[in-house]
Amino acid sequence: MIKIIILGLFSIFLVAGAAFTYAQEAQKAALPNPGLVPGNPFYFLDRIGETVREFFTFNPEGKARLQINFAAERIAEIKIILETKGVSAPGLDVAQSRLTAHFAKAASIVESEKSKGKDVRELAKSLNVDFDSNRDVLKQSFKEKREAIKLEIKDLKEEIKLARKIGDSQQLEALLSELDGLKAQKELLGRKEHDQEHALEEEEERLEKEIEEKLKAEEAIKEAGEEKEEIINEVKEDGLMTLPLEAFAAFEEHFSEAQAAFNAGNFESAEHHAKEAKESLEKIKEAIEELSEAKELEEELEGERGERGRGTKKEENGEIEKQIQEEAKRLEKETEKAAEAVRKAEERLREAGRVVEETEEEEEHQ
């Protein structure tokens, strides 16, 4: 009987321990509950609460970690705002600005501690790792919003085709205006994402100064490789194009040099080339987006021309026949423009693979 009781208690402890471990892992992977978000009239209470927490945190390491925790809350706010209020919500700028400020404050604390003669390498590395895991969620949030806008644009284009087909000019005008609004949102989202990433990278560089050169180089090479894979996977998912081989020429050159420098023990050079490789990917992403939009437009216009051709027939009413011919000419001109846009976008994508080489030559002459 005693053995059974002991075994039962032991089983309970095992289950409880597993549940606790699972809860800890889930907490690490998940963002904190954002609570109130910018734009809420009581948001100031959230800021007061954080100020109080800062005031009663006396240890410098604790203060730095607190800023990273606050940064995670700002990322959670950004995610909620993008999902519920959209790109133009004023609260988004507030959350983004505060996110950068938290990371900057954490970097300043680390720099201050180093100036006092303290070894801050492990702290800097730990803060960087903690923040990077949440930063991945931030990137995913922007990506999800971008995909949602793209789906809205796709659905709206179908409605526009239908409005054109039935000749509802009033509805067509309203839909085209809505399409322009969605395209503006997509462009604004891209700018906000780029500005946020750039601001965070500047602060991250301050923090990374305190990390050993080898670890910094290793992380930079890893990030560059992961970003390239992400681009390739996104293109495969869209299924709209095949990337030309030369598109990644500049990336591959810098990435190979980064790996070679790392293997040779030249970690500063390895980090530099890894970051150059990553920068070359930004131009590729812009070119891919332009090419994707141009090809979508070309396919839509070709489909519209096909439908118009199948539906064309001799009408007794001369006015209707005239309208059909004018519409056919319009579609033909727009299709030619779209084809030219595709050609230019493809050339820009190839150029993205070469542009870094030209920049390097200019730097050498300077």
C-alpha positions in Angstrom: 0.0 0.0 0.0 2.8 2.4 1.0 4.6 1.5 -2.3 1.5 2.4 -4.3 1.2 5.7 -2.5 4.9 6.5 -3.1 4.6 5.6 -6.8 1.5 7.7 -7.1 3.2 10.8 -5.5 6.2 10.2 -7.7 4.0 10.2 -10.8 2.3 13.4 -9.7 5.7 15.1 -9.3 6.8 14.0 -12.8 3.6 15.3 -14.4 3.8 18.6 -12.5 7.5 19.0 -13.4 6.8 18.4 -17.1 3.9 20.9 -17.0 6.1 23.5 -15.4 8.9 23.0 -17.9 6.3 23.2 -20.8 4.9 26.5 -19.3 8.4 28.0 -19.0 9.2 27.1 -22.7 5.9 28.5 -23.8 6.5 31.7 -21.9 9.9 32.1 -23.5 8.5 31.6 -27.0 5.4 33.9 -26.6 5.3 37.7 -26.4 3.9 39.3 -23.2 0.3 40.4 -23.1 0.4 44.0 -24.4 -2.5 45.1 -22.2 -3.3 48.7 -23.2 -1.9 49.8 -26.6 -1.0 53.3 -27.9 -4.2 55.1 -29.0 -6.0 54.0 -25.9 -6.9 57.0 -23.6 -5.5 55.1 -20.6 -2.3 54.2 -22.2 -0.5 56.7 -20.0 -1.1 54.3 -17.1 1.0 51.7 -18.8 3.9 54.1 -19.1 3.6 55.2 -15.5 3.7 51.5 -14.4 6.9 51.0 -16.4 8.5 54.1 -14.9 7.7 52.7 -11.4 9.3 49.4 -12.3 12.4 51.1 -13.6 12.6 53.2 -10.4 12.6 50.2 -8.2 15.1 48.2 -10.2 18.5 49.1 -8.8 20.9 46.6 -10.4 22.3 47.8 -13.8 22.0 44.3 -15.3 18.4 44.2 -14.1 17.7 47.6 -15.6 19.1 46.5 -19.0 17.0 43.3 -18.9 13.9 45.3 -18.0 14.4 47.4 -21.1 14.5 44.2 -23.2 11.3 43.1 -21.5 9.7 46.4 -22.3 10.8 46.1 -25.9 9.0 42.7 -26.1 5.8 44.5 -24.9 6.2 47.1 -27.6 6.5 44.3 -30.2 3.3 42.8 -28.9 1.6 46.2 -29.2 2.9 46.6 -32.8 1.5 43.1 -33.6 -1.9 43.9 -32.2 -2.1 47.3 -33.9 -1.2 45.9 -37.3 -3.8 43.2 -36.9 -6.7 45.3 -35.6 -6.1 49.0 -36.6 -3.9 48.9 -39.7 -0.7 50.5 -40.9 -2.0 54.1 -40.7 -2.9 53.9 -37.0 -1.1 56.7 -35.1 -0.4 54.3 -32.2 1.9 52.3 -34.5 4.4 55.2 -34.7 4.3 55.5 -30.9 5.0 51.8 -30.3 7.8 51.7 -32.9 9.5 54.8 -31.4 9.3 53.4 -27.9 10.7 50.0 -29.1 13.8 51.6 -30.5 14.2 53.7 -27.3 14.1 50.6 -25.1 16.8 48.9 -27.1 18.9 52.1 -27.1 18.6 52.4 -23.3 19.7 48.8 -22.8 22.7 49.4 -25.0 23.5 52.6 -23.1 23.4 50.7 -19.8 25.8 48.1 -21.1 28.2 50.8 -22.4 28.0 52.7 -19.1 28.9 49.5 -17.2 31.8 48.8 -19.5 33.2 52.3 -19.0 33.3 51.5 -15.3 35.7 48.6 -16.1 33.2 45.8 -15.8 33.2 42.8 -18.2 29.9 43.1 -20.0 30.4 40.6 -22.8 28.1 37.9 -21.4 25.4 40.4 -20.5 25.5 41.9 -24.0 25.3 38.5 -25.6 22.4 37.5 -23.4 20.4 40.6 -24.1 21.0 40.3 -27.8 19.8 36.7 -27.9 16.7 37.5 -25.8 15.8 40.4 -28.1 16.5 38.5 -31.3 13.9 35.9 -30.5 11.2 38.6 -30.1 12.5 40.5 -33.1 11.7 37.4 -35.3 8.1 37.8 -34.1 8.2 41.5 -35.2 9.4 40.5 -38.7 6.7 37.9 -38.9 4.0 40.4 -37.9 5.0 42.7 -40.7 5.1 39.8 -43.1 1.6 38.6 -42.1 0.2 42.2 -42.6 1.9 42.4 -46.0 0.4 39.1 -47.0 -3.1 40.2 -45.8 -2.9 43.4 -47.8 -1.8 41.4 -50.9 -4.8 39.1 -50.5 -7.1 42.2 -50.2 -5.6 43.6 -53.4 -6.1 40.3 -55.2 -9.8 40.1 -54.2 -10.3 43.8 -55.1 -8.8 43.2 -58.6 -11.4 40.5 -59.2 -14.2 42.9 -58.2 -12.7 45.5 -60.6 -12.7 43.0 -63.5 -16.3 42.2 -62.8 -17.3 45.9 -62.6 -15.5 46.5 -66.0 -17.3 43.5 -67.5 -20.8 44.7 -66.6 -19.9 48.3 -67.3 -20.6 49.7 -63.9 -18.5 52.9 -64.1 -19.5 54.2 -60.7 -18.6 51.0 -58.9 -15.4 50.8 -61.0 -14.3 54.2 -59.9 -14.9 53.4 -56.2 -13.0 50.1 -56.5 -10.1 51.7 -58.2 -9.9 54.4 -55.5 -10.0 51.6 -52.9 -7.2 49.8 -54.8 -5.0 52.9 -54.7 -5.6 53.1 -50.9 -4.5 49.5 -50.4 -1.4 50.0 -52.5 -0.5 53.1 -50.5 -0.9 51.0 -47.3 1.4 48.3 -48.6 4.0 50.9 -49.5 3.7 52.6 -46.1 4.0 49.3 -44.4 7.2 48.6 -46.3 8.7 52.0 -45.3 7.7 51.5 -41.6 9.3 48.0 -41.6 12.5 49.2 -43.2 12.8 52.2 -40.9 12.2 50.1 -37.8 14.7 47.4 -38.9 17.3 50.1 -39.7 16.9 51.8 -36.3 17.1 48.5 -34.4 20.2 47.5 -36.3 22.0 50.7 -35.3 21.3 50.0 -31.6 22.2 46.3 -32.1 25.6 47.3 -33.4 26.2 49.3 -30.2 25.4 46.2 -28.2 27.4 43.9 -30.4 30.5 46.0 -29.8 30.7 44.4 -26.4 30.4 40.8 -27.7 33.4 38.8 -28.8 34.3 39.3 -32.4 34.0 35.6 -33.2 30.4 35.4 -31.9 29.4 38.6 -33.8 30.8 37.3 -37.1 29.2 33.9 -36.5 25.8 35.5 -35.9 26.1 37.9 -38.9 26.9 35.0 -41.3 24.0 33.0 -39.9 21.5 35.9 -40.3 22.6 36.5 -43.9 22.1 32.8 -44.8 18.7 32.7 -43.1 17.5 35.9 -44.9 18.5 34.4 -48.3 16.5 31.2 -47.6 13.6 33.3 -46.5 13.6 35.2 -49.8 13.8 32.0 -51.8 10.9 30.4 -49.8 8.7 33.4 -50.3 9.3 33.4 -54.1 8.4 29.7 -54.1 5.2 30.3 -52.2 4.1 33.1 -54.5 4.9 30.8 -57.5 5.1 33.9 -59.8 8.7 33.7 -61.0 11.9 31.9 -61.2 14.9 33.8 -59.9 17.7 34.3 -62.4 21.0 32.8 -61.4 22.8 36.1 -61.4 20.3 37.6 -58.9 22.4 36.4 -55.9 25.8 36.9 -57.5 26.8 39.8 -55.2 25.4 38.0 -52.2 27.2 34.8 -52.9 30.5 36.6 -53.4 30.3 38.5 -50.1 28.9 35.4 -48.3 31.8 33.2 -49.5 34.3 35.9 -48.5 32.7 36.1 -45.0 33.0 32.3 -44.6 36.6 32.3 -45.8 37.5 35.1 -43.5 35.8 33.4 -40.6 37.7 30.1 -41.2 40.9 32.1 -41.4 40.2 33.7 -38.0 39.7 37.2 -39.5 36.4 37.8 -37.6 36.1 41.5 -38.2 36.4 41.1 -42.0 34.0 38.1 -41.8 31.4 40.2 -40.1 31.8 43.1 -42.6 31.3 40.8 -45.6 28.3 39.1 -44.0 26.6 42.5 -43.5 27.5 43.4 -47.1 25.8 40.2 -48.2 22.8 41.0 -46.2 22.6 44.5 -47.6 22.6 43.1 -51.2 19.5 41.1 -50.3 17.5 44.3 -49.7 17.9 45.3 -53.3 16.9 41.8 -54.4 13.8 42.0 -52.2 12.8 45.4 -53.8 13.3 44.1 -57.3 11.4 40.9 -56.6 8.4 42.9 -55.3 8.5 45.1 -58.4 8.7 42.1 -60.7 5.9 40.3 -58.9 3.5 43.2 -59.2 4.5 43.7 -62.9 3.9 40.1 -63.7 0.5 40.0 -61.9 -0.6 43.0 -63.9 0.5 41.4 -67.1 -1.4 38.2 -66.4 -4.5 40.1 -65.4 -4.5 42.1 -68.6 -3.8 39.1 -70.7 -6.8 37.3 -69.1 -9.0 40.3 -69.5 -8.0 40.5 -73.2 -8.8 36.8 -73.6 -12.2 37.2 -72.0 -12.9 40.3 -74.2 -11.9 38.4 -77.3 -14.2 35.4 -76.5 -17.1 37.8 -75.8 -16.6 39.9 -78.9 -19.2 39.5 -81.6 -20.9 41.6 -84.2 -23.6 43.8 -82.7 -26.3 45.6 -84.6 -25.8 48.6 -82.4 -22.8 50.4 -83.9 -22.1 52.3 -80.6 -21.6 49.0 -78.7 -19.2 47.8 -81.4 -17.3 51.0 -81.1 -17.0 50.7 -77.3 -15.8 47.1 -77.7 -13.0 48.2 -80.1 -11.9 51.1 -77.8 -11.8 48.8 -74.8 -9.7 46.3 -76.8 -7.3 49.0 -77.8 -7.0 50.2 -74.2 -6.3 46.6 -73.0 -3.7 46.1 -75.7 -1.8 49.3 -74.7 -1.9 48.5 -71.0 -0.7 45.0 -71.8 2.3 46.4 -73.7 3.1 48.7 -70.8 2.8 45.8 -68.4 5.2 43.6 -70.5 7.7 46.5 -70.6 7.4 46.8 -66.8 8.1 43.1 -66.4 11.2 43.5 -68.7 12.5 46.4 -66.6 11.8 44.6 -63.3 13.7 41.5 -64.5 16.6 43.7 -65.5 16.6 45.4 -62.1 16.6 42.0 -60.4 19.7 41.0 -62.4 21.3 44.4 -61.7 20.7 43.8 -58.0 23.3 41.1 -58.2 25.9 43.4 -59.7 25.3 46.7 -58.0 27.4 45.9 -54.9 30.4 45.3 -57.0 30.1 48.8 -58.6 29.7 50.3 -55.1 32.9 48.6 -53.9 34.9 50.0 -56.9 33.7 53.5 -56.0 34.7 53.0 -52.4 38.2 51.9 -53.5 38.7 55.0 -55.6 37.6 57.2 -52.7 
